[in-house]
Amino acid sequence: PGLSTPKERLSALHRLSERATRATPEEKERISARLAQAYHQEEDPALRAAIVRTLGAYPTQATADLLRQAVTDPEAEVRMAACEALAHQGGQEAVDLLAGLVRSDVDSDVRMAAIRALGQTKDPRAKQALGYALQEGDPALQRGAMLALQEITGQDFGGNAKKWREYLEGGNPEPERRLWIADRIRDLFGAF
């Protein structure tokens, strides 16, 4: 009696996320403060991650304060949840925190989550951090950065990191030409 199981707590967090859009500003402040307190008391990383994801639906000062802490949580799962929440929050601080994760997090999954989140913000200020990811030797990070840049800019240079770098440096590279099957067949038979 008086104790809830992790499953029950996850369900309660899910319900809080769903009702965030209907909450008044006062309710949002109260709920985010309670969630921030629960985060600090929670030992289970999966539940801390769920708390952070839920906070993403509550744009308050308490949420912003907690997300600054969550990006340095010792558990990668929590840092990835912070990326999701920051994507929902948006703004300069979110871009700065996500850029910091792209540059310095030791876990490649967290770095990928930060890259995806930067794309979801659709904030042009994220281009610099994504440009950094293009310089990395990891093809997965480069591909993620290209997809995020496509989301932000509306440009399509395909999987050509060189063209994306040129674009970010102020150049005007040729967009990727997409060939339809009919174009490929015509090109094939046109060669004979």
DOLOLO-873820 format. One record per residue (C-alpha): residue number from 0; y, z, x. Coordinates in Angstrom, 3 decimals. Example, Ala and Ser with C-alpha at 12.3 -4.5 7.8 and 13.67 -1.06 7.14 Angstrom:
<recs>
[rec 0,[-4.500,7.800,12.300]] [rec 1,[-1.060,7.140,13.670]] 
</recs>
This chain:
<recs>
[rec 0,[0.000,0.000,0.000]] [rec 1,[3.486,-0.885,1.214]] [rec 2,[2.179,-3.280,3.882]] [rec 3,[2.106,-7.028,3.567]] [rec 4,[-0.238,-9.426,5.313]] [rec 5,[1.073,-12.170,7.600]] [rec 6,[0.106,-14.721,4.937]] [rec 7,[2.188,-12.881,2.327]] [rec 8,[5.147,-12.687,4.713]] [rec 9,[4.904,-16.414,5.472]] [rec 10,[4.851,-17.132,1.746]] [rec 11,[7.926,-14.947,1.210]] [rec 12,[9.754,-16.774,4.027]] [rec 13,[8.864,-20.111,2.462]] [rec 14,[10.316,-18.964,-0.874]] [rec 15,[13.504,-17.855,0.894]] [rec 16,[13.837,-21.301,2.483]] [rec 17,[13.453,-22.992,-0.878]] [rec 18,[16.116,-20.900,-2.572]] [rec 19,[18.695,-21.163,0.219]] [rec 20,[20.618,-23.987,-1.463]] [rec 21,[21.050,-21.911,-4.627]] [rec 22,[22.139,-18.726,-2.843]] [rec 23,[25.747,-17.597,-2.945]] [rec 24,[27.620,-17.164,0.364]] [rec 25,[27.252,-13.374,0.027]] [rec 26,[23.496,-13.702,-0.531]] [rec 27,[23.208,-16.017,2.468]] [rec 28,[24.975,-13.441,4.650]] [rec 29,[22.753,-10.626,3.396]] [rec 30,[19.514,-12.617,3.720]] [rec 31,[20.310,-13.949,7.194]] [rec 32,[21.188,-10.443,8.411]] [rec 33,[17.858,-9.127,7.064]] [rec 34,[15.961,-12.010,8.650]] [rec 35,[17.670,-11.434,11.999]] [rec 36,[16.629,-7.797,11.858]] [rec 37,[13.052,-8.805,10.952]] [rec 38,[12.976,-11.207,13.918]] [rec 39,[13.767,-8.386,16.341]] [rec 40,[11.048,-6.181,14.865]] [rec 41,[8.351,-8.866,14.656]] [rec 42,[5.710,-9.000,17.395]] [rec 43,[3.720,-11.961,16.026]] [rec 44,[5.145,-15.186,17.528]] [rec 45,[4.023,-17.273,14.527]] [rec 46,[5.974,-15.028,12.190]] [rec 47,[9.002,-14.994,14.502]] [rec 48,[8.889,-18.805,14.463]] [rec 49,[8.704,-18.814,10.649]] [rec 50,[11.680,-16.442,10.475]] [rec 51,[13.678,-18.746,12.755]] [rec 52,[12.776,-21.825,10.663]] [rec 53,[13.857,-19.990,7.514]] [rec 54,[17.144,-19.001,9.119]] [rec 55,[17.832,-22.694,9.681]] [rec 56,[18.502,-22.971,5.938]] [rec 57,[21.144,-20.206,6.087]] [rec 58,[24.267,-21.331,7.989]] [rec 59,[25.837,-17.951,8.721]] [rec 60,[27.189,-16.135,11.752]] [rec 61,[24.047,-13.956,11.878]] [rec 62,[21.955,-17.136,12.029]] [rec 63,[24.076,-18.594,14.835]] [rec 64,[23.781,-15.344,16.796]] [rec 65,[20.020,-15.225,16.371]] [rec 66,[19.473,-18.887,17.259]] [rec 67,[21.252,-18.276,20.575]] [rec 68,[18.568,-15.664,21.268]] [rec 69,[15.651,-17.657,19.844]] [rec 70,[16.132,-20.522,22.316]] [rec 71,[15.223,-18.033,25.072]] [rec 72,[12.266,-16.422,23.261]] [rec 73,[9.269,-16.058,25.604]] [rec 74,[7.055,-18.002,23.158]] [rec 75,[7.310,-21.807,23.107]] [rec 76,[6.440,-21.859,19.392]] [rec 77,[9.567,-19.827,18.624]] [rec 78,[11.775,-22.000,20.830]] [rec 79,[10.465,-25.108,19.033]] [rec 80,[11.275,-23.478,15.683]] [rec 81,[14.767,-22.784,17.017]] [rec 82,[15.118,-26.520,17.717]] [rec 83,[14.293,-27.294,14.079]] [rec 84,[16.757,-24.689,12.842]] [rec 85,[19.491,-25.957,15.158]] [rec 86,[18.978,-29.503,13.862]] [rec 87,[19.697,-28.178,10.349]] [rec 88,[22.735,-26.232,11.529]] [rec 89,[24.316,-29.082,13.482]] [rec 90,[27.664,-28.847,15.246]] [rec 91,[28.793,-28.542,18.836]] [rec 92,[27.002,-25.267,19.569]] [rec 93,[23.695,-26.622,18.246]] [rec 94,[24.041,-29.718,20.431]] [rec 95,[24.877,-27.552,23.462]] [rec 96,[21.888,-25.243,22.928]] [rec 97,[19.515,-28.169,22.384]] [rec 98,[20.891,-29.965,25.447]] [rec 99,[20.208,-26.837,27.486]] [rec 100,[16.582,-26.861,26.349]] [rec 101,[16.216,-30.566,27.203]] [rec 102,[17.492,-29.912,30.720]] [rec 103,[15.851,-26.633,31.590]] [rec 104,[12.956,-25.532,29.392]] [rec 105,[9.672,-25.308,31.273]] [rec 106,[7.542,-26.372,28.284]] [rec 107,[7.430,-30.131,27.633]] [rec 108,[6.704,-29.566,23.914]] [rec 109,[9.913,-27.538,23.597]] [rec 110,[11.830,-30.258,25.419]] [rec 111,[10.409,-32.873,23.032]] [rec 112,[11.336,-30.698,20.037]] [rec 113,[14.882,-30.401,21.396]] [rec 114,[15.114,-34.180,21.848]] [rec 115,[13.914,-34.797,18.264]] [rec 116,[16.381,-32.202,16.991]] [rec 117,[19.255,-33.856,18.865]] [rec 118,[18.421,-37.102,17.080]] [rec 119,[18.292,-35.330,13.724]] [rec 120,[21.776,-33.911,14.231]] [rec 121,[23.103,-37.486,14.317]] [rec 122,[25.881,-36.060,16.480]] [rec 123,[27.310,-38.551,19.023]] [rec 124,[27.868,-35.660,21.444]] [rec 125,[24.073,-35.501,21.878]] [rec 126,[24.029,-38.822,23.762]] [rec 127,[24.712,-37.190,27.140]] [rec 128,[21.697,-34.863,26.887]] [rec 129,[19.528,-37.733,25.699]] [rec 130,[20.761,-39.799,28.647]] [rec 131,[19.519,-37.013,30.903]] [rec 132,[16.084,-37.262,29.239]] [rec 133,[16.056,-41.017,29.941]] [rec 134,[16.340,-40.230,33.661]] [rec 135,[13.236,-38.031,33.571]] [rec 136,[9.985,-39.359,34.961]] [rec 137,[8.063,-38.310,31.854]] [rec 138,[7.444,-41.378,29.640]] [rec 139,[7.037,-39.205,26.524]] [rec 140,[10.460,-37.624,27.032]] [rec 141,[11.984,-41.043,27.668]] [rec 142,[10.422,-42.476,24.503]] [rec 143,[11.586,-39.499,22.472]] [rec 144,[15.108,-39.894,23.857]] [rec 145,[15.147,-43.587,22.941]] [rec 146,[14.065,-42.829,19.374]] [rec 147,[16.680,-40.082,19.070]] [rec 148,[19.383,-42.385,20.445]] [rec 149,[18.369,-45.028,17.935]] [rec 150,[18.800,-42.432,15.167]] [rec 151,[22.238,-41.410,16.414]] [rec 152,[23.685,-44.795,17.349]] [rec 153,[21.957,-47.238,15.019]] [rec 154,[21.326,-49.442,18.078]] [rec 155,[17.876,-50.792,18.873]] [rec 156,[16.992,-51.556,22.447]] [rec 157,[13.311,-50.922,21.773]] [rec 158,[11.448,-49.116,24.486]] [rec 159,[13.683,-50.450,27.246]] [rec 160,[15.063,-47.379,29.038]] [rec 161,[17.150,-49.579,31.347]] [rec 162,[19.033,-51.094,28.363]] [rec 163,[19.553,-47.636,26.842]] [rec 164,[20.980,-46.340,30.124]] [rec 165,[23.259,-49.371,30.343]] [rec 166,[24.440,-48.734,26.768]] [rec 167,[25.157,-45.065,27.523]] [rec 168,[27.170,-46.081,30.583]] [rec 169,[29.432,-48.191,28.361]] [rec 170,[27.690,-51.523,28.794]] [rec 171,[26.774,-53.964,26.052]] [rec 172,[23.103,-54.870,26.523]] [rec 173,[21.368,-57.408,24.307]] [rec 174,[19.497,-55.745,21.411]] [rec 175,[15.730,-55.919,21.432]] [rec 176,[14.532,-59.130,19.814]] [rec 177,[11.794,-58.462,17.293]] [rec 178,[9.423,-61.362,16.850]] [rec 179,[7.619,-61.858,13.586]] [rec 180,[4.092,-63.262,13.586]] [rec 181,[5.431,-66.663,12.479]] [rec 182,[7.807,-66.699,15.480]] [rec 183,[4.951,-65.873,17.819]] [rec 184,[2.736,-68.625,16.397]] [rec 185,[5.592,-71.178,16.619]] [rec 186,[6.265,-70.093,20.222]] [rec 187,[2.566,-70.377,21.043]] [rec 188,[2.131,-73.870,19.616]] [rec 189,[5.557,-75.003,20.717]] [rec 190,[4.429,-74.504,24.318]] [rec 191,[1.830,-77.322,24.029]] 
</recs>
